[in-house]
């Protein structure tokens, strides 16, 4: 299902700038028990990212209204809100920007809970992710580096790949943020120059602060990963997946991961309960 400005359509609009140039932002939202998880955080992220890219002239209230109309009969699923700068004007320069709101809803994948219970295997991608401070943290529509990285493998041996910047710093997964645990302390990569500042990443950082779990945002090398006690990845759909295997290095299920999972479950329930 695809909606454009609240109206159901049957085909793509090929003049849309998010399609032509990746000129837009998006957020992906888990639907559970008919309610969107952490919905306000997703709206905040859209507003922040649009401000960073100077995309304006849209109403968050209008987006919210369109969104709830789209999921009215959805009990469980995955929804994506995309805000494109505009549609219909050719060329990189955009003088008459009237943002277009896209909302899509898909079924809930069966493997999400499976890997949440079992953990995943992970690899290091060859495709680097390049620094660009003006785009750092934003979930913008240009995902070509992630597409190239994810297409480095086509079997089910690995469920995620980790991407490095050109200097060899570990930044994130192709679809996720990364955390490692070492000596009862949490570490997550510095995203000041590249990477997506995910909703669940921020939630983990907030939970760690509240529970007084030491957490450091820093540069992380592959060697840091291989000597860690535990690794896990996060995003708004999977919540937390622990990593069992990376480059033949095996990891155990750490108690801190279970603690964070329990706290996230409480947070999601609280969020959906009050919408």
CORURLIN-V204427 format. One record per residue. N is the residue number from 0. RES is the residue in one letter. PSI is psi in degrees with one decimal (999 if undefined). Layout:
n->(N N)
res->(RES RES)
psi->(PSI PSI)
This chain:
n->(0 1 2 3 4 5 6 7 8 9 10 11 12 13 14 15 16 17 18 19 20 21 22 23 24 25 26 27 28 29 30 31 32 33 34 35 36 37 38 39 40 41 42 43 44 45 46 47 48 49 50 51 52 53 54 55 56 57 58 59 60 61 62 63 64 65 66 67 68 69 70 71 72 73 74 75 76 77 78 79 80 81 82 83 84 85 86 87 88 89 90 91 92 93 94 95 96 97 98 99 100 101 102 103 104 105 106 107 108 109 110 111 112 113 114 115 116 117 118 119 120 121 122 123 124 125 126 127 128 129 130 131 132 133 134 135 136 137 138 139 140 141 142 143 144 145 146 147 148 149 150 151 152 153 154 155 156 157 158 159 160 161 162 163 164 165 166 167 168 169 170 171 172 173 174 175 176 177 178 179 180 181 182 183 184 185 186 187 188 189 190 191 192 193 194 195 196 197 198 199 200 201 202 203 204 205 206 207 208 209 210 211 212 213 214 215 216 217 218 219 220 221 222 223 224 225 226 227 228 229 230 231 232 233 234 235 236 237 238 239 240 241 242 243 244 245 246 247 248 249 250 251 252 253 254 255 256 257 258 259 260 261 262 263 264 265 266 267 268 269 270 271 272 273 274)
res->(X X X X X X X X X X X X X X X X X X X X X X X X X X X X X X X X X X X X X X X X X X X X X X X X X X X X X X X X X X X X X X X X X X X X X X X X X X X X X X X X X X X X X X X X X X X X X X X X X X X X X X X X X X X X X X X X X X X X X X X X X X X X X X X X X X X X X X X X X X X X X X X X X X X X X X X X X X X X X X X X X X X X X X X X X X X X X X X X X X X X X X X X X X X X X X X X X X X X X X X X X X X X X X X X X X X X X X X X X X X X X X X X X X X X X X X X X X X X X X X X X X X X X X X X X X X X X X X X X X X X X X X X X X X X X X X X X X X)
psi->(137.7 131.9 141.5 116.5 39.8 -1.8 134.2 132.4 164.7 -4.9 160.7 150.5 104.2 -8.0 2.6 133.1 -26.9 -31.8 -44.3 -40.4 0.1 24.6 76.8 -179.5 161.7 165.9 147.0 129.4 131.6 135.5 123.0 130.0 36.3 6.1 145.8 133.7 133.3 43.6 -41.3 -37.5 -37.4 -41.0 -41.4 -40.6 -42.5 -45.4 -43.6 -46.2 -38.7 -40.5 -41.8 -34.2 6.9 39.7 117.6 -162.1 35.9 162.7 123.2 -37.2 -37.6 -41.2 -44.6 -43.3 -45.1 -40.5 -48.3 -27.4 -36.1 -31.6 14.1 -31.9 17.2 117.6 -45.7 133.4 -170.2 125.1 145.8 131.1 124.0 132.5 112.4 146.2 -41.9 -179.9 143.4 -13.0 121.4 157.5 160.4 -35.8 135.5 106.3 -30.8 71.9 111.2 99.4 146.0 132.6 120.4 135.4 124.3 148.6 130.6 161.0 156.8 123.0 138.8 -22.7 -12.4 -53.8 -33.5 -50.1 -25.1 -35.0 -42.3 -22.0 175.0 164.9 145.8 155.5 165.4 127.3 149.3 -32.4 120.0 162.1 123.8 137.1 141.7 91.4 -29.6 -19.5 -4.3 133.4 -23.2 140.1 77.9 170.4 -5.9 100.4 25.6 -37.9 -39.6 -37.5 -46.7 -41.3 -44.8 -26.4 10.0 -17.3 149.1 9.4 -176.6 19.3 -34.8 145.2 -12.6 154.9 142.8 138.4 140.2 154.1 173.3 -19.0 2.1 8.1 134.8 128.7 -54.1 177.1 173.9 -26.1 15.2 163.7 159.1 141.6 148.2 155.7 129.1 121.5 47.4 17.6 142.6 143.0 144.0 146.9 149.3 123.9 26.5 -23.9 -17.3 152.9 166.4 127.1 89.0 157.3 -46.9 -33.5 -48.2 -39.1 -40.8 -43.2 -42.0 -41.7 -43.9 -41.3 -44.0 -37.8 2.6 39.8 121.6 132.0 133.6 126.7 117.4 173.8 137.9 129.9 167.2 -37.9 -37.1 -40.7 -42.5 -18.5 7.3 158.9 -31.3 155.1 147.4 157.4 160.3 148.9 178.3 -16.9 -48.7 -17.3 -93.8 129.6 124.0 149.8 123.0 -34.7 132.6 120.4 44.7 3.9 126.2 148.1 147.4 165.7 108.9 142.5 -31.8 -35.3 -45.8 -39.7 -45.4 -38.6 -44.9 -41.0 -37.6 -38.3 -42.1 -42.4 -43.3 -42.7 -42.1 -42.6 -47.1 -28.7 -31.2 8.9 999)
